[in-house]
Amino acid sequence: MTDTKYLDIIKAPVITEKSEMAKQSGQYTFKVDPKANKTEIKSAIEKIFNVKVASIKTINEKPKKRRVGRYSGMTNRSKKAIVTLKDGGTIDLG
């Protein structure tokens, strides 16, 4: 796969209080493409950030109901991946 393909799989890092506390134990959280599987996510993380991945947990987030004025609809579905790095690996998210 090319680098643009890897960048399509990893959308953005998730920066919350919970994810910041998990960084201390080597776990990083990312928004990923809902169609991506664990092996694709692993190869994308390893290629983009140049680290070794120990394990991956994925979470499918269901759409939520939202309303704008008189129009109601649903948000887009999304997927999160919690990536655990091997010993000594770190990712600088800026």
C-alpha positions as CSV (number, residue, x, y, z in Angstrom):
1,M,0.0,0.0,0.0
2,T,1.1,3.6,-0.5
3,D,1.4,6.2,2.2
4,T,-1.8,7.9,1.1
5,K,-3.7,4.7,1.7
6,Y,-2.3,4.6,5.3
7,L,-3.3,8.2,5.9
8,D,-6.8,7.3,4.7
9,I,-7.1,4.6,7.4
10,I,-5.9,6.8,10.4
11,K,-8.2,9.8,10.6
12,A,-7.1,11.7,13.8
13,P,-5.8,11.1,17.3
14,V,-8.4,11.2,20.1
15,I,-7.3,13.7,22.7
16,T,-9.4,13.4,25.9
17,E,-8.5,13.2,29.6
18,K,-8.9,9.4,29.5
19,S,-6.7,9.0,26.4
20,E,-4.1,11.3,27.9
21,M,-3.9,9.1,31.1
22,A,-3.7,6.0,28.9
23,K,-0.6,7.4,27.1
24,Q,1.4,6.9,30.3
25,S,1.0,3.1,29.9
26,G,1.8,3.2,26.2
27,Q,-1.7,3.2,24.8
28,Y,-2.8,5.7,22.1
29,T,-6.3,6.3,20.8
30,F,-7.1,7.1,17.1
31,K,-10.2,7.7,15.0
32,V,-10.0,5.3,12.1
33,D,-11.9,4.4,9.0
34,P,-15.0,2.3,10.0
35,K,-14.2,-0.2,7.2
36,A,-10.6,-0.8,8.4
37,N,-9.7,-4.0,10.3
38,K,-7.0,-4.6,12.9
39,T,-4.3,-5.7,10.6
40,E,-4.7,-2.7,8.3
41,I,-4.7,-0.4,11.4
42,K,-1.6,-2.1,12.7
43,S,0.4,-1.7,9.4
44,A,-0.8,1.9,9.1
45,I,0.4,2.9,12.6
46,E,3.7,1.1,12.2
47,K,4.3,2.7,8.8
48,I,3.3,6.3,9.7
49,F,4.8,6.6,13.2
50,N,7.7,4.1,12.8
51,V,6.9,2.1,16.0
52,K,6.1,-1.5,16.8
53,V,2.5,-2.3,17.8
54,A,1.8,-4.9,20.6
55,S,-2.0,-5.0,20.4
56,I,-5.1,-3.2,19.1
57,K,-8.6,-2.9,20.5
58,T,-11.3,-1.5,18.2
59,I,-14.6,0.2,19.2
60,N,-17.5,0.8,16.8
61,E,-19.3,4.0,17.7
62,K,-23.0,4.1,16.7
63,P,-24.6,7.2,15.1
64,K,-26.4,9.6,17.5
65,K,-29.6,11.4,16.8
66,R,-29.1,15.1,16.2
67,R,-31.5,17.9,15.3
68,V,-30.9,21.2,13.6
69,G,-34.0,23.4,13.7
70,R,-36.9,21.3,12.4
71,Y,-34.6,18.8,10.6
72,S,-33.5,15.7,12.4
73,G,-31.0,13.1,11.4
74,M,-28.1,10.9,12.5
75,T,-24.4,11.6,12.9
76,N,-21.9,9.5,10.9
77,R,-20.8,6.2,12.3
78,S,-17.2,6.0,13.4
79,K,-14.6,3.7,14.8
80,K,-11.9,4.2,17.4
81,A,-8.7,2.1,17.8
82,I,-6.8,1.9,21.1
83,V,-3.2,1.0,20.1
84,T,-0.8,-0.5,22.7
85,L,2.9,-0.1,21.7
86,K,5.7,-2.5,22.6
87,D,8.1,-1.5,25.4
88,G,9.8,1.9,24.9
89,G,7.7,3.0,21.9
90,T,6.3,6.5,21.9
91,I,4.3,8.6,19.5
92,D,4.6,12.4,19.4
93,L,1.1,13.7,18.6
94,G,2.2,17.4,18.9
